[in-house]
Amino acid sequence: MGSHGIRDQVAIVGMGCTPFGEHWDRSADDLLVDAVVEAVASAGITIEDIDAFWLGTQASGVSGLALSRPLHLQFKPVTRLENMCATGSEALRNACYAVASGAYDVAMAVGVEKLKDSGMSGLVGTAMPGAGDDSRGEVTAPANFSLLAPAYAAKYGLPEEELKDVLTRIAWKNHVNGARNPRAQFRKEVPVERIRSAPIVAGMLGIFDCSGVSDGSAAAIVVRAEDAYRYTDKPIFVKALSFVAGPADGVLDPGYDFTTFPEVVAAAQDAYRQAGITDPRSELALAEVHDCFTPTELVLMEDLGFSERGQAWKDAGSGLFDLDGALPVNPDGGLKAFGHPIGASGLRMMFEAWLQLRGEAPPERTVRTVGEGRKLALTHNLGGGPGECVSFVSVVGSEPSA
Amino acid sequence: MAGLISYGAHVPYHRLARADIAAVLGSGGGKGTRAVAGYDEDTTSMAVEAARVALGANGLRRRVGQLFLATATPAYLDKANATAVHAALSLDEHVLAADMAGSVRSGIGALVTAAGSTVPTLAVLSDLRTGLPGGSDEAAGGDGAAAFVFGGHRPGSPVIAELLAHDTVSDEILERWRMPGAPASRVWEERFSEDIYVSLAGKALAAALGRAGIDLAAVDHFVVAGLHARACARVRRTVGVRPEAVAPDLTGVIGNAGTAQPGLLLADVLDRARPDETIALVVLGDGASVLLLRATDALPAHRSSRPVAAQIAAGSAPVPYAAYLSWRGLLDREPPRRPDPEPPYAPPAHRRNSWKYGFTASACEKCGTRHLPPDRVCASCRSIDAMVDEPMEQVHGTVATYTVDRLAHTPSPPMLVVVVDYDGGGRFRCQLTDAAEADAVIGARVEMTFRRTVTSGGIHNYFWKARPVRLGPPAQD
């Protein structure tokens, strides 16, 4: 028993990604058609060339019909899936495994979410009505993730004011990056003072500590690695795909201290083993991580092995993860600048890896690590919250392993 | 010897300063404060809190044979409310749990019924007094609950106050009334009924004293309760008891809790009465009732773990009048831009009654790990279906981390959320109530309290919340 991975067995040869934002004039159908059309064009194929589809969406459609109907797919297999905020990444993972298995030659992963039409603030849950006994009560996502902040500050003896400065800097950095990205929802730099003094939403988190609510879609085309160069000169090879659903015992186990996501640690270790990575901080050219809220990104730096335990606040504060830092994190602006249309986010992250590793990111956003010879990128999602979550980590590279 | 074997009271944490009413409305109000049920309390939840105090000692829970819930403001009609109290107290399923609801007089009705029962009978008196803004009932009212167990004494739960006698006179009189659903009651001219009540009180008192074979001079604590303040005052003043025997009516600090007032005043007297002292409880309302009790030697050792005076002293700084109005549904505030909270669904709630109402978790038989909520598979050793019930409602805990949720639906934003690590193991995330933001800190000590978390779609959702520990150690069952 073990996780064997599919290192270098499949490659991504085409991608599409819509702008993320308030698409009042677009439906979920419109968005996924846009992403699919862009992806097939970039691979130089047609929709008919795709053998099988995986559609990730949390609440914007059910069943394979959610994709086959808008595209009028002609009797193709379409699987609709959901794994909370890792939904888009989960679609990609399934498409990759389908191709690696030999079952299909060309597979597509699509992610889409239409959140703005609800008119609600923040994410709206989609649990089955009456699934529980109503003893859990409502806790909004920002409140749930804000539980990390006082716990982190207490564990490492960090004054909460100092932690707030670090969280502010994380938001500031991602807005700086997003300002350089035409697909981002928020395309303005936001002054540090404005971030720090913004109205409080939950715990220590102000509105700029939270990712926005947006609509968007992204898609990827996956083929066997040996076929990749038939579609593009610059395929992206899949090195590792790791996904875990945690035992959800942090919410009932006093041993969990709210300063880490053990699920992320597990997924990262598995992914690094699959990819043959020993020092992610020096080997990766960039990482796109799940910055749903600023304390999440802070903790992820330690869980993904970019910072030593208790050191991420220093590393983040010193600019290590800036666009021109030693390991750029969320160079596209992250969930912070893109918002978080659940089903689309994982594939949007992969789209940034695709652009950066192929040297196609705009110059003002290009990470220097690629020019310095690094060839690997990481994407990461988590869904749920502290103590009970699912986590996904991928590693992709611009070259097959030697 | 028949009589009382246990009692307890619940005075809500919150207070309203009557002066704030006049400050906002320009009229109404008065002096002092009144107790205000929290936004997450109703007569059912307050009844549970009072009964938890009364049942805290000596394994009494396993012996209670009947439960009567008396209230003028039931949380539900048609559906029993006493069964929710029964579930929250984890009483045996064969215990009769029935409402005595609708009239303020039901309070003394429950007490008298319990006092005359041969099986241990729990009478819970709970009321939430409201009134139209600026009205005298709003200012004079109060919220609270009291619980008493009579009968069926044993060595472990001896009689603490012997029942000497009881008498009631009933009189149909249009003095105070309220149409179902109306927010406030109406009263006839006070002076009309004042004379009648004073006369009725005299009759009932004389009959009870005669039956007990004592005279008024023997009464050491004279408790008079009723919504007719003038009549109550005149009875206290003119009936002929020694002035020092007249028990305080507490309305200046907590208001008049209607159905529950006789219970709260009696509990307050029991908190300090000495052995062999005689207590006369007079209750006015659609007649008059008198209960004569005599404290026994057992009382000092079996007083309530939460004296009324201590609960009054532990009350909050006054809440803003606007907050009180919104808690009572008299001021409609803009809700958050979020979906309405889901109402509870009957089957899942019923499947988990012991958790949802009784806060009974599970503990692994193999490794002892506690699971809140109860699980079938052990999170620690992964044993399957090797769990035993683990009652958690009396276990204290410590806050591991916390947040203040300013987006979530709550009648009193912001919502305080804490992760509680319980003494002896186990963790649960829940709301923190009866608290200010400054109370939500890592390391804070909390205890559990039964609350109405939300009402949605015409359905009350009851569950447990944490609250800061402000009073003594929890009673041990």
Interface residues (C-beta under 8 A of the other chain):
Chain A: G119 M120 S121 G122 V124 G125 P129 G130 A131 G132 D133 D134 S135 R136 G137 E138 V139 T140 P142 A143 N144 S146 L147 L148 P150 A151 A154 I200 V201 A202 G203 P247 D249 V251 L252 D253 P254 Y256 D257 F258
Chain B: P336 R337 R338 P339 P341 E342 P343 P344 Y345 P347 P348 A349 R351 R352 W355 K356 R370 H371 L372 P373 D375 A379 S380 A400 T401 Y402 T403 V404 D405 R406 L407 A408 H409 M415 V417 V419 D421 Y422 G425 G426 R427 F428 R429 C430 Q431 I442 T453 V454 N461 F463 W464
